[in-house]
Amino acid sequence: IELPPERLDRGIDAAVRRLARGTRVPGFRPGKAPRVVLERHLGPGAVLDEAVEHIVQDSYREALIEENILPLTNADVDVVQAEEGKPLIFKATVQVPPDVELGDYKNFNFGPEIDTIDEARVDKVLEELRDQNATLSPVEGRGAQDGDYAVISFIGLRDGEPFEGGTSERMPLILGQERLIPGFESNLLGLEVGASTEFDITFPDDYPETELADQTAHFAVELRELREKVPPDLDRDFIGTLGDFADLDSLRADIKQRLERNALDRARHGFADKIIEYAVANSTVELPAVLVDQEVEVMHDEFRATLARQGITEEAYLKALDKTEEDMHGEFRPGAEKRVRTLLVLSKVADSEGVTIPDAEVDAEVARGRERYPDDARLQEYFGSDRGRSYIRSTLRRSRVVEGLIDEWLTAHPDHQPLPHLEDMPGAAHDHEPDPAHATANAAVDATDPGSIGEDVTATEDVPATAG
């Protein structure tokens, strides 16, 4: 970029005014010190450096807009010439968006797959409802069997001596779930309350307590309590607890309607996923390392949040698996590459289809996001930033373009069963809402959504004007 000498002259005048306002010089009121005094106070090159820095910032942004470039990274700036009376010349080197060559993304030979909802599926839901509302009653007249809720006491000996963790006065367990040593619970089957049994059992090779792995122990066990699940009858009283249903037939009809609605939702989502996979498979794109590295960091932050919700620190997790952050990044990279490729391709498809999102829709989504997460300061700030708005716009745009392709296919196949949008179904959430976990991770690393590349050059961040 080459600028005429007059631009540098004006920049020097502005730099003198800025430095004079911000520099305390003895004998001069704020803003009144002349250039020669400022340079004596700040150094001989202070004014010129200040002028060049601001001019480079401004002219670089102007050039981006003029050339319609949205850089992926901050610029590496090399000031080639900065002398008064001569043109100001500098180079700005940046990573630019990759070229995405679309292949076919419409003429696919597959369609939506809708699950069939029959009476057996309804029966299964009814049994699940009965199970969820079952009561636990003492077992009478029989021995223990799989599925029973038991309380046992036991003493374990290894080489005739008790060992740590091998004794309990009251251990609850559900028989058949193999919560203890594999094969332990099968020795309890047939016991009645108050009965005891003794047996030997060998710990597996991969047992977490390494000192017990592949070791044989002797256990003496007493069955102290035994209960079984007793599901309610499908009578009027039970049906009344599930809602305003006149009888079993009306309950079955409601269940079937919900299952059918969910089946249509799954079919639309599955169809969308296959369309996206088809478009990506037929496209060619060279992934910029900077975007993949950024997405790895986003996925890493998402993983940290998942661990935190489970009460696990990342340090403890890595130590338990004997892994490093570099190991984790290597595991995240294939998924990050797939995610970046998908976002870039969908953005290009949206360009091809002329899909745009008005500012008003972005504003509305920002407002909804702030309302949903009022206590998340980082997310609140991100939603209000240029990058956050671009993320929201990209999310809406991706959803809009895929939904449009689905609707276009349905129009071309009028005999196919309609697939309503999820957001059109009663009580459903908006399908295009940004994923909070992904949005939070983007905010944490101040990420640029790959799908937003090329949308708005004016939102470019400031670029340090450091001489190379």
N, C-alpha and C positions, 0 to 999 in steps of 0.2 A: 504494500500500500504506500503510495507516494502522495504527499500533501504539499501544497504550494507554500513558499516562505511566509506569506501573509497569515496563513493559518497558525504557524508557529509564533508569529509576532503577537497575534491576538491572544494566543494561549499564554504567552509570557506575561502580558499585561494582566490577565485574569489570575495568573499564579502569584504575581506580586500582591494583588489585592487580598487573595486568600491567606497568604503567608503573613501579611501585615496584620490582618485581623486576628490571627491565631498566635502571634509571637509578641512577647513582652520585650520591648527594646527600651532601655533607659533613655530618657529625654524625649521620647516620642509617645503621643497618644495612640491607643489601639487603632490600627488600620492606617496610620499616617507615616510609618517608616518607609523611606524610599528604597529602591532596589539595591543600591550600592551599600546601604546600611544593613539591609537584611542579609546580603551575601557575606558581609564582614562578620555578621553575628552567627549565621547558619552555615556558612561555607560557600565557596565560590560557585559551586554547581547546583546549589539548592533550588534556585528559581527555575533554571532550565529543566532540572529533573522533575520538579513539580508540574511544569507545563507539559512536558513530554508524557508523563504518566496519564494526565487527564485527557490529552488529545488522543493518545493511543486508545484509551478506553472508549471514547466517544466515536472515533472514526472506525474502530473495529466493529462496534455494534452497527454503525451505518452500513459498513461493507457487508455484514451478514445479511441485513435486510435487503440490500440491493441485489446480492447474489442469491438470495433465498436459501441460505444455509443455516441449518440448526446443528451446531457442533455437539459432539458427544462428550467432549472433555474441555477443560480450560485450555486456553491457547498457550503454546510455548512461543513467547514473543522475543524476537531478535531485532533490536533497534540498529539499523544499518547506518543511518546518518541522522544526526541531530545537532546541526550547527546553525546559529542565527544567520539569516540572510540566504540560507540554502533550503531546498525542499526537505521536509521531514520524511524519511523513508524507514519503514519497518516491515518485517515479515511476521505473520502469525500462522503457526502451524497447528492444526487441530485434527482430531479424528472425526471424520464426517460419516453420516449415516451410510449403511451399506446399500448396494443395489439389490432389490428384490425382484426376481423374474417370476411372475406368476405363470403357472400352467393352467390346465383346466380345473375349475372349482365348482362347476355347475352340472356337468353331464355325467353324474355318477349313476351307477346301475343298482343302487340299493335304496331302500325306503325305511320308514319307521317300523319298528317291531313292537307290537302291542301285546302285552301278556293277556291271556284269556282268564277271565275271572269266573270260575265255576262254583258250584255249591260246596265242593271240597275245600276251596280257599276260604269260603265263609265259615265253614265248620271249624277250620283251623283257628281263625280269629276268635270265634266263640270259646274254644277251648283255652286259648291264651287269656281271654278275659276271665274265665273261671279260675284259671291258675293264679292270676294276679290277685284275685279276691279270695283265694283259699284261706282257710284257717288251719292252724296246727293243733292237732288233737293227739292225746296219748294213744299209743298203739296197745291194743288189747288182743290177746288170744293168738298171737303169732310172733315169730322171731323177726329180727332185723332184715331188711332187704334194701336194695339200691333205691335211692330217692328219699329214704327216711332221714329225719333230722335227729342226730344222736349227740349225746354228751358222754364222753368216756374218761376214765382215769387210766393211767398206764405208768409202768416202770420199765425202763430199758436198761439192759446190762450188756457190756462188751467185755469179754474175758472175765465175766463174773463181777465186774465193777460198774457202778452207775457212771454215766457220762453226761456232759453238759447238754441240756436241751432234751434229754431222753426221759424226763419224768414230768407228769402233769396230773393235777388233781381234777381239773375240769377242762376238757378239750372239746369244744363244739365242732361238729363237722357234718356235712351232707354225704351220706354213703354213696359211693360210686363216682365221686368227683376227683378221687385220687389226690387230695390235698397233701397227704402225708407221703411216706415212702411208697413207691409203686408196689402194689400187692398187699399193703398193710390192711386196707379196709375189707378186702375179700375175706380175711380171717374173722371178721365180725359178723358176717352174714349168718342168719339163723339164730343168733344169740337173743335171749329175752332179757328184759330189764333185771339187773341184779346178778346176771350170769357173768362168768369170767372165762378167759381163754389164754393160753400161752402158745407162743410160736417163735421160730427163728426167721429172720429176714435179712437179706443182704442189701446194703445201700448201693445205688447205681454208681457207675464209674464217674459220672459227671455231677455227683451230688455237690451242692454249693459249699458245704462244710468239708473241705478237702481231707481233713483227718479221719472222716467217716467214710469217704468214698471207697467203694469196693470192700467194705468191712461188714462182717456179719454180727448182728446183735440179737439178743433174746428179749422178748417183750412179754409182760404179764398185763393183760387188759381187762378192765371191768366195764360193762355197759351200764351206765348210771341212769340215763334217760333216753326215751325213744318216742319220737312224735312223727306223725305223717300229715301230709297235706290233704285237707278235705275240701274239695271245690264245692261251691254252692250249686244247688239245682237250678236249672234254667226255668225258674218259676216267676210268677208275677212280681214277687218281692225283689228278687235279684234284678230282674229286667228294669224295675223302677229305679234302682240305684244308678243305672247307666244313662238315664235320660228320660225324656218324655215319650216313651214308647207304649203303645196300646197293648201290644202282645209280642210274642216271639217273631211272628212274621214281619212286623214293622221294624224290629231290631235287625233282622237279617237283611231286609231291604236297604236299611241305612248303611250297614256294613258293606254290602255289595256295591252301593253307590260310591262310597269312599274308596274302596279298593279299585273300582273302575277309574275314578278320577286320578288316583295315584298312578295307575298303570299308564294313563295318557300322559301324565307329567313325566314319568320315566321314559316313555317312548320319545317324547319331544327332546328331552335332554340327551338321550342316547343317540338320537338322530343328529342332533347338533354336534355331538362329539365326533361322530363318524364323518360329517361334512368337514369339520375342521381338520381331522386327520387326512382326509382326501386332498384338501387344498394344500396343506403343508407338504404332503408327499409329492405333489406335482410341481412344487415351487423350488427355485434355486436361490439360495442366499448364503453369503459368506459372513459368518458371525464375527462381529468385532469383539476382540478379547475384552475390551473395557466393559461392554454390556454383559458379557457372561460373568466376568469377575464381580460386577455389581450385583447380578442376580444371585450368585453364590452367597454373597453377604446378606442379601434379603432372605434367602432360604435359611441361612444360619441363624438369623435373628428370629425367624418364625420358629425354628427348632428350640432356641433358648426359651421362647415364650411357652412352648408346649411343655418343656421340662419344668418350668416355673409353676405352671398350673398343677403339676403333679407333685410339687414340693421337692423337686430335685434340682440341685445346682449343676451347672455344666461341668464344673471341676470334678464333682463326685461322679458324674456320668462317665467322663473321659477316663477317670482313674479306674473305675470298675471294669471298663472295656479295654483298658490299656491302649487308649488312642490319643492322638493329638488333634489340635485344631486343623492342622494340615491334612490329616487323615479324613476328617469330616468334610473339609472342602473338596477333597478328591471324590468323596461319595456324593456330594451335592452337585458336582459339575455336570454329569450327564443330564440330570433333571433341569439344571439351569440352562443348559444349551437348548434343550427341548422347549422350555418355556419361552426363551428369547426368540427362538425361531418361530414359534407359534404366534407370538405377539406381533412380530414384524410382518409375517405373512397376512395376518388378519387386518393389520393396519393398511397394507397394500390393497387387499381386497376391498376394504372400505373406501379407499381412494377410487378404485376402479368402479365401484357401485355408486359413487357420489354421496356417500353417507356423511352427514355433518350433524353436529350436536349444537344447538343454539346456546348462547350464554345463559339464557333464562333456565334451561334444564340443568345446567351445571350449578347455577346458583341454588336451585331448588334442592339438588342432591347434597350440596355443601350444607345447607340448612338442616336437612334431614340427618346428615352425619353428625353435626354438632348437637342436635337434639338427642340422638341415640347414645352418644358417648360424651356427656357433659363433664365427666370427671377426668377425662383423658386429655391432659394439657398438650401433650406432644401431638396427638391426633388432631386436636382442635387447631393447633398452629399449622399443621401440615395441610389440612383442608383449606386453609386460607391462603396458602402460598401458591406461587405460579406452578410449581411442580405438583403440588397436591391437586390443584384444579385440573392440570393436564392428566393426572392419573384418573381422576373421576371422569373426565371427558372421554378418555380412552376406554375405560370400562363400559361406559354407556355406548360408545361407538361400536365396540366389539360385539356387545349384545345385540345392538340394532342390526348390524350387518348379517349376523348368523340367523337371527329371527327372520330377517327379510328373505334370506335364501330358503329357509324352511317354508315360509308362506308362499314363495314363488313356486316351489315344488308342489305344494298342496293345490295351488291354483291350476297347475298343469295336470294334476291327477284328481279331478273332481269326484271320482268314485271312491276315493280313499276316505276313511273315517276322519272327521275333523280332529285337529290337535290344538286345543285352546292354549294360549299363553298361560304360563303359571300365574302371572299377576292378574289374569282375568278370572281365576277361580276364587270362589268365596273364601275369605280368611287367609289367602295366601300372601306371602311376602313378595316384594318386588324382585324379580329374577335378576335385574341388572344392578342391584345394590352392590357396592364394592365390598369385597370380603374384608371384614375388620382386621383379621390376623395379618393378611397380606398388606393392607393399608398401613397398619401399625409398623410392620417391618420396613416398608418403604419409607415411612417417616423417620424411623430410627437411623437409617443409613442415608437419608436425604436422596433417595434414588430417583432417577429419571425413568419413567415407565417407557420401555422400548416401543410400545404401541403409540406413544405420543410423539415420536420423532417426526419432524416435518410439519407439525400442526401450527406452531406459532414461534417464529424466529424472534419476535419482540420480547419473548419471555426469557431470553438467554441471560445466564448469570454474568456478572462482571468478571472480567478476565485480568489477572495480574499482568501489569506491563513491566516485566522484568527483562532486562537486556540479556541476550545470550552471549 
